Amino acid sequence: MEKVVVGLSGGVDSAVAAYLLKEAGYEVVGVTLRIWQADDGSESRCCDIDDARSTAEKIGIQYFPVNCTMDFQRYVVDPFSGEYLRGMTPNPCIECNRYVKWDKLLYYAKVVDAKYIATGHYASVVKLDNGRYTLQKADHSEKDQTYMLYKLTQEQLAATLMPLGGLSKAEVRRIAEDADLPVASKPDSQEVCFVTDGSYADYIEKNAGPDYRGEGNFVDPSGKILGRHKGIIHYTVGQRKGLGIALGRPAFVKEIRADENEVVLSDEQSLYNEEIICRDVNFMSIPGLSEGEILPCSVKIRYQHGGEQAVISMAEGRVKVRFEKPVRAATPGQSAVFYDERDRVIGGGVIAEVL
């Protein structure tokens, strides 16, 4: 039997992944990465050790909690706060998957001499004819999580199993119920995992220290002052509700100018753009693009975005994306992920500029 380390979060998806792998004949070791503990002692929603341990006991596998709070603070929490203070809208789950979860699970796999690691993500790992590994979208698009995983390296993908790629959420819960797993009816977590009380903006404001500038001006695209905002961390591109300003017409956040501590408001039409520039690009299915090379693909600019046809090209170490149709509210700090015609990940990067 091959040994596999399964990341058990305490939720139903990872529990079913571990169960299915054991049923398939693998020697399964459950590991929970303890990534966060608040000042009041509350744990992150992604590391419910009690539920994970109960699941391991029910399945009949070895189980170990592993502390990685320092790495999580370094690679996820600090950059998350810093990006918001710079007017960006980051996605901490993407950074956590790449720099914390996979790194730590692979390290522990070496410790226990396991060949693979596995998670409960809705996606599948594919080895291509060119020898590279990539991710295939889940069979049920409403749960597909490839967008969150585009930064994984070839080494990480080569050692990864994802048993849930062909299943729907309803099927996963049914498997959990039939196996009498204790987390079968546990609801999914929807919020930022390390913000255990209040909003993410409250967390940043509390922990930002002298870098937090607070109130500033709402302005129109020409710089005309429209009113006062409560701090740029409370806003994101495309936002309409909760602005706290009445202009007598619909107003949307078009841009956040961190250097000036300004939030730019405009009409909805101004939110549509045809080009973006991406930094920190990671390629999966291909080794990269040559300068000036053009590649047609579908591009998602946020997790819930359905994707839009585009062409990508490399220029000065960054990827330029030109869409066939303008996309709404492309947001600096979020990621753009590129897919081929078979719904496999070509690569992706962080949106740096909206042109």
N, C-alpha and C positions, 0 to 999 in steps of 0.2 A: 504494500500500500504506500502511495506517495503521501507525504505529510504536507499539510497546508495550514497556515496561520490565517484565521478569519478575524477581521476587525469587527468586534461586537460592540455596537453603540448603545445597546439596550432597547432598540426599536425592533419592529417586526421584520423589516427588510433584511437586516444583517442576521437575525435569528433564523429566518428561512434559508438564507444562503448557507449558513453553517449546517443546518439540518439536511439540505439537499446534498451537500458535499459528503456528509457522513453516509447518507443513504447510497451514494454513488460509490462508496468504498474507500474514500480518503481517510487518512488519520488526521483528524481535525483538532487544532488547538485554538481556543478562543482567547482573544486579547482585547482588552478595552484600553484605549489611550485616554488617560486622564489629562485633559488639555486645559482645564480651567476650573478655578474655584474662586468665588467672589469673597469679598471681605466678610460677609455674613455666613460664610461656609457653604452656600449653595453651589451646586455643581453645574457645569455646562449641560445643555440639553443633548449634546452629542456624546456624553460619557456617563450614562446612567449605570453605575457599577452594580447596584443591587439587582436591577432587571437583567443586566447582562449575565451576572453570576447565576441567577435563577434559570435563565435560558440554557446556559451551559450544563447545569445540573440536570435539567430535564432531558436534554439531548444525550447526555452522558459523555461529555468531552472535558479535557483539561481546560483550565481557565486561569488567566493571569491578568491583573490590572497593571498597567505600565504608566508611570508618571512622565509626562513630557510638557509640563506647564511652562518651563523656561523657553523651550523652542516655540511653543504656541505664542507666547508673549512677543518673542523676537520677530517671528516671521509673519504673524497674522495681526495681533492686536495693535502693536505699535505702528505698523504701516497703515492699518485701517484708519486709525485716528489721524495720522499724518496726511493721508490722502484727502480726507474730508476737509482738513484745515487748509489744504491747497486748492479747494474748490472742485475736487474730483468726487466721483461716486464709485468707490471700490467694491469688489465682490470678495469678501474674505474667504468664502468656501473654496474658491479656486486656488488661492495661495495655500490654504490649509491642506488641501489634497496633495499638492505637489511637494511642499516643503516639510510637512509634519506627518500626516497620516501614512503616506507611502514610504517615506524615508524611515519612519519608526517601525512600521510593520515589517519592512524588508530587513531592518537591523535585527529585529527579534526573530525573524525567520532563520537568519544565520545562527543565532544563539541556540535555537532548538533543532537545527539541522533540517529545516523544512525547505522543500523545493519551490513552493508557491505561497503567495498571499492571496486573499480573496476578500471582497467587500459585497455589500448588498446594493450596489448601484445598478440602475437600470441602463445597461449598455453591454456591449460585447467586445472582447479583444479579438482582433483578426490579424493573422500574419499574411502579408501580401506576397505576390510572386517576386517582388524586388527585394525580399528579405526583411523588409521593415514591418513594424507593428503599428497598428492604428486602432481606432475605436469605431465600431459600427453602432449607429443609432438603435435604440431599443425598438422592438417590434410594435410597441404601443407608444405612439409619439407623445401622448399627454404626460408620460412619466419619464421620457428620455432625459438622461443626465450627462450626455457627452459634453455639453457646453461647459459643465463644471469641471471637466477632467482633461481639457485640451492641453494643459501644461505638463502632463506626465511625460517622462522621458522614455526612450526606447528600452533602456534597462528595466525601468519600472513596469512597463507594459509586458515585457517578455516573461515576467514572473507573476503575472496577475491573472486570476480567474474571476469571472463575473457571472454567477449562475442565474441571475434574474433577467438577463437581456431579452429573453423571449416570452416573459410573463407579464400579465397585467397586474395592477395592484389588487384587484378583486381575487385573482388566482393566488397571489401571494398570501392574502389573508385567509383564503380557504385552506391552503396548505397548512398554515399555522394553526388554524382551528382543528383540522383533522389530526394534526400531530399533538394537539393539546399544549401548545407552547404558551407560556404565561403572558406573553406580550401580544397575543393574537389580535386583540381589540384596542391596543394602545394607539392613540391618535398620532399623526405625523407632526413633527415640529416645523413651524413656519417662520420663526423669527431668527435673528442673529443669535448664534448659540451662546455667546459669552455675555450677552446683555440680558441678565436674569431679572432685572427690575427696571421699569421705565422704558424709554425709547433709546435708540442708538445715539441720538443727539444729546440726550441727558447724560449718557455715559461719557461721550467725548467731552462735553462741557465740564463735567466733574473731574476728568482726568487730564485735560489738556494743559493745565498750568498756564504759564505766561504766554504761550503761543496762541491762546484763544482771544480773539479780538471783539467778539460780541456784536452789538448792533451796528448797522450801517445803512446805506441808502439803497432803495429800489430805484432803478433808473430805466429809461427807455433806451433803445439801441444807439441813439445819438448822445446819450449821457445826461439827458434831462432828468432831474430828480423828481420822483413820483411819490415818495414816502419813505418810511423807515422799516427795515427788516430786523428780525431778532437774532441774526447770526447766520452766516452762510452755510453752516453745517445742517441747518434745518430745511434746506431746499435742494432739489435736484432738477436737472433739465427735463422739461415736459410737464412739470408739476403745475396744477391749477388750484386744487383744493388746499385750504389751510394756509394761504398766503398772508392773510391778515391785512389785506388792503382792498379797498373798494374804488374802482376806477370808472364804474358805469358801463363797463364792457368786459367781455371775457379776457382774462390775462393769464399768460403762461410764462414759466421760467424758460428763457431762451439760452441764457449763459450765466455762469458764475465767474466773476472777476475777483479772484482772491486777493491779488495785490492791492486793489482799490477797495476791498471789502464791499463790493457791490453785487447786487443780484439784478440781472437784466430781464425786464418783462417785455413781452411783445404779443402779437396775435398768434393763433395756432399755425397759420400758414408758414410763418417764419421758422417753425421747428423742422421743416423738411429740408433734407440735404442729400446731395448726390455723391459726395466724396468724403472719406475719412482717411486718416493716417494712423497706423498701428505701430506701437513700439513693443519691445520685449516679446518678439514673435517666436513661437515654438512650432516647428513643423513635425508632423507625424508620418503621414503616408508617403511623403517625398522628403529628400534630404534638404531641400531649399529651392529658392528661385534665383536665377541669374539676374544681374542688373538689366532692367529693361524687358525681361521676359514677362509675358502676359498669360494668365491662367484663368479661364472661366470657372465659376463655381457658384454655390449658394452660400450666403453669409447671414449668420444670426448676430444681431447686435445687443441682445439681452436674452436672458434665460427663456422668457415666455414669447419671444419673437418667433414668428413662423419661418423667417428666412426670406431673403430676397436675392434674385439673380444679380451677379456682379462679375467684374473681372478684377483680379488682383495683380499687382506688379511690385517688384522690389526696387527701391530707390534709396541709396545712402543708408542701408541697414534697416530701413523701415519698410512696411508694406502699405502701399496705397490701394484703397478699395474704391472702385467706381461702380455705383449701382445702376442697373437698367432703369429702375424707377426710384424716385426719391424716398428715403426712409425717414420715419418720424422720430425725433428726439434721440438721435445718436448722442451718447453721453460720455464725455471724457472720464476715464477711470473704469468704466465698464469694459467688457471684452467683446471682440468680434471673432467669431469662429467660422472657419471656412470648411465647406463640405463638398464632396464630389457628387456625381450623378447617382451613385449607389448609396448615398447617405453615410459615407465614411469620412472621418475627420482628416482633412488635409493639414490643418494647423490652425493657429489663432494668435491673437495678440491683444494688448491693451489699447483702447482707443485713446490716442494722444491729442489729436486735433480733429475738428469738424470743419470742413472747408465749405 
